[in-house]
Each structure stands twice: as C-alpha cells, then as structure tokens.
Amino acid sequence: MTAPALRWAGVAKRFDGVVALDGVSLDVPAGQFVALVGPSGSGKSTLLRTANRLVEPESGRIELDGADVAVEPAPLLRRRIGYVFQEIGLFPHLSVAENIVLPARVAGRSAPDVAELLALVDLPAEVAPRRPDALSGGQRQRVGVARALSTGARLMLMDEPFGALDPVTRDALATAVRALHDRLGLTTVMVTHDMAEALLLADRVVVLAKGRIVADAAPATLLAGEAGAEAAALVAVPRAQAERLAAMARA
Ligand SMILES: Nc1ncnc2c1ncn2[C@@H]1O[C@H](COP(=O)(O)OP(=O)(O)OP(=O)(O)O)[C@@H](O)[C@H]1O
C-alpha cells in the first residue's frame, strides 16, 4: 500500500493555553480533494498550517509522502506544497508574471512557463505584465493558484481561497480549481466556511469542532444525515436554503 500523500497523527497545538488542535489524526490519500469545515475557531486553519509548518505543533507528527515534515528545512518543504489563502499575498509592486515566477526564483530553479500557468487557470496571457491591482479579485485569486502551482507542487493547501469573492466568481473559480485538481492529479485540502461548497466540490468532508474531528465522510453520507449531529447541523443550513428557494420557484 502506498503512503497517504498527507498524514496528521495525533497533532496537538495550544496558543497561550487555548486548545486549537486536540490530537488530530487524518490520512489524505494521493489524489483526494478534502474539504475542512467547522465553526469559527475550530482549528481548521491551524491544522492546514501545520502541514507547511507555518504553525509548529507541540505534539504529534505530520508526514508528506511518508516523510516527517519536521525533518526537511521549511523552505524546501514549502516548494512541494502549494498554499492559497484568502488575502492571496501577491506583491503589489511586481507584475503578475513576476509574482508567479517568484517562488521558483527564490528556490533557485529555472523560471516556470508563465503563459502555460496562466492558461491553466484560464487567464489570458495579456495579464502577465499587469500589476495585481489592475486585476479583479477573481483574477487575483487565479494568479494565486498559478503561483501555487509554479514550483510543480502536487499538494495544494487552500484556506478560504474564494472567501472574498462574489458568489458567481466564487462558484466559477471553485469549479475551475476542482477541474485543475482532477486534470493535474493533485491532492487538495481546502478550508471553507461554506458547507454547500464543501459538499459540491470535495470527495470527502472533514468536520472540526473544538480542535477535534467530529465527522469525516463523503458528501452523500453527510447529506443523508449519517455523519453525526455536528455534521447534520452544518448540512441543515444549505439544505433549508435550497428548499426555500425551490418553494419560491414553485410559487
Ligand atoms: N497565532 C495565533 N495566536 C493565538 N491564538 C491563535 C492563533 N492562531 C489561532 N489561534 C486560536 O486557535 C483556535 C483555532 O483557530 P483557527 O484559526 O485554526 O480556527 P478556524 O477554524 O480556522 O477559524 P476561522 O473559521 O474563524 O478561520 C482559535 O481559538 C484561535 O483564536
């Protein structure tokens, strides 16, 4: 059996005595798209950030492709892990192209093909010389995804990547990210507050509460109400909204 792409084993973390992660164990097989959901403060971002060592756990172990992530220098590790987050962190004084090649340049590697990366995220080559502030929010997020892919990373960590976007742009970009995941054979772990998005995009939805995993199931299982009370409560919201909209359409 091959090692899971990503494994958290008994990972715990406190901040000033506040428990953020309370012994989380989770195996993510290569190729899977996992959504991490749960209430605010449940530990989603902290869990994600222990994988690329933006947060160091106080106990437990995280493995990438079977190797402990704590062994390798963090900058080397991060070249193998794409990271996309809401604020995106593009450098405003650099062009789109310069932003995209930056991780490879910092790593001392040959520059990636910017046109090819832009095409992957459905952006026209014309945006390459522009500064980020000359793009829409959705376009900037696409540049963030292109940058995350620029070092050839096979693992994508996404923290509310579509959080700041309008619903139409959000839906389009989410669909594009899922298609990219499938096309490139990536492994993706995405934090989202949006249960409907999690159910529609992911192969598997992991629900956190108070630093623990309280549900871990396929979307259909969650929708069937077979993944426990916490998960059922989260699913109830998009379900009720869908039912109200359907009722309005019938009226
Ligand atoms: N750098 C930090 N310093 C102090 N406390 C932190 C820090 N990062 C997270 N925490 C605390 O750890 C807990 C988990 O936070 P985390 O950001 O992982 O939750 P989350 O589920 O991602 O929340 P949200 O959905 O609001 O983003 C919270 O109580 C939070 O206040």
The ligand as an ORCA input file, in Angstrom:
! r2SCAN-3c Opt
* xyz 0 1
  N      -1.441     32.783     16.045
  C      -2.352     32.555     16.995
  N      -2.221     33.076     18.235
  C      -3.120     32.846     19.214
  N      -4.223     32.092     19.034
  C      -4.426     31.547     17.807
  C      -3.509     31.766     16.739
  N      -3.984     31.095     15.648
  C      -5.127     30.506     16.037
  N      -5.393     30.771     17.324
  C      -6.557     30.274     18.102
  O      -6.650     28.872     17.873
  C      -8.002     28.481     17.691
  C      -8.203     27.849     16.318
  O      -8.002     28.879     15.324
  P      -8.099     28.597     13.769
  O      -7.750     29.862     13.075
  O      -7.313     27.387     13.437
  O      -9.645     28.268     13.588
  P     -10.518     28.223     12.265
  O     -11.417     27.053     12.422
  O      -9.642     28.257     11.076
  O     -11.330     29.566     12.426
  P     -11.978     30.525     11.306
  O     -13.039     29.709     10.655
  O     -12.541     31.651     12.118
  O     -10.870     30.936     10.395
  C      -8.844     29.733     17.941
  O      -9.210     29.758     19.295
  C      -7.871     30.848     17.627
  O      -8.207     32.022     18.325
*
